[in-house]
Amino acid sequence: MSDSDDEYWFCLTHHTVEGRDGCKNADRLGPYATAEEASHALEKVAERNEEWDNDPKWNDDAVED
């Protein structure tokens, strides 16, 4: 068994967790180490987007002194 057999992706087309032989990589997020981690991919994306949106170093709308 290779390392890639232990990787999982979240398919953005089907909203399911997939193994290596799933949909094309352009349509999915990952790889993740576990199926459980992959199943929370959209939540992780939302968390990261929220952090980035509220980071003053990356906020184009922030008022500079």
N, C-alpha and C positions, 0 to 999 in steps of 0.2 A: 504494500500500500504506500503510495507516495504522499508527500505533504499536501498536495493539492486535493487529495481525496478527503481531507479533513477540513476543507474550507466550504463556506456557504455564502450565498449571495441573496439579496432581496430583489426580486423582479418587480420593476416599476410598471410593467405592462399587466401582469397577472396578480400582483400584490400577494405573492407567495415566496416562501424560502425555497431556494434551489441549490442543487449541488453543482459541481464543475460543468456538467453537461447540460446546463439550462439554457436560457435565452442568451442572445448576444450581449457582450459586456456593456455596450452602449445603452442597454435598456435595464441595467441593474446596478445595485450598490454593493460594494464589497471588494474583496472577500472579508468575511468574518470568521473567527475561530470556531464558533458554535452556531448551531441553528437558532438557538435562543437569542443570541446577540444579533443575528441577521433579522430575526422577526421584529426587532425594535429599531430597525434602521431608520424609518421615517421619524420616529420620536427623537432619535439622536440628531438627525438633520434639523429638525425644528429647534431643538435646544441650541445647537451651534449657530443657527441663523439668528436666534434671539440674542445670544451673547454677542455676536458680531454686530447686529443692528444697534446694540446699546453700548458698544465699545467706542469711547470718544476718539480713539486713534483712527477709527475706520468710518466714522460718521461724517458724511459729506455735508450734512445739514447742521453740524455743530457750529456754534458761533465762536469765532476766534477772538481772543483779547487783543 
